[in-house]
Amino acid sequence: MRYEILFAPEAVEDFDNLAANVCAMARDCIERHLRHEPTKTSRSRIKRLRGLSRPQYRLRIGDDIRVFYDVSEQTVEILAIVPKSQALEWLERYGDSDETSGTV
C-alpha cells in the first residue's frame, strides 16, 4: 500500500533549514522508508517509540538526523526533523506521553 506523506508546518520549517546535501538525503530516505512501509521497524532505521502516543515512530537518517512521525490508515504525518543532539529535548517538549507507561 502506498502512504500519503504529509508534513506538519513545523516539519516543513525543519526541512527548509537543513543543508542542501542533508535535505536531499532526508527526502530520499523519507520516500524510500515511509512511502510503503512506515511501520516496518528495524534495529537501527525505524523505531516504534514506547511510552508515547505522539509521535509514534522515529526514522534515523544518517548519524545525525531524526524524523518523528505518526501513521494513520493511509497517511504518514511527519511532525519534526531534528538533529540527534536535539531529539530528546524535542520529545520531552512536544511528545505526548501514554498514561500507561513512562519509558521512551
Stockholm file with secondary structure:
# STOCKHOLM 1.0

chainA/1-104         MRYEILFAPEAVEDFDNLAANVCAMARDCIERHLRHEPTKTSRSRIKRLRGLSRPQYRLRIGDDIRVFYDVSEQTVEILAIVPKSQALEWLERYGDSDETSGTV
#=GR chainA/1-104 SS CCCEEEECHHHHHHHHTSCHHHHHHHHHHHHHHHSSCTTCCCSSSEEECTTEEESCEEEEETTTEEEEEEECSSEEEEEEEEEHHHHHHHHHHHCEECSSCCCC
#=GC SS_cons         CCCEEEECHHHHHHHHTSCHHHHHHHHHHHHHHHSSCTTCCCSSSEEECTTEEESCEEEEETTTEEEEEEECSSEEEEEEEEEHHHHHHHHHHHCEECSSCCCC
//
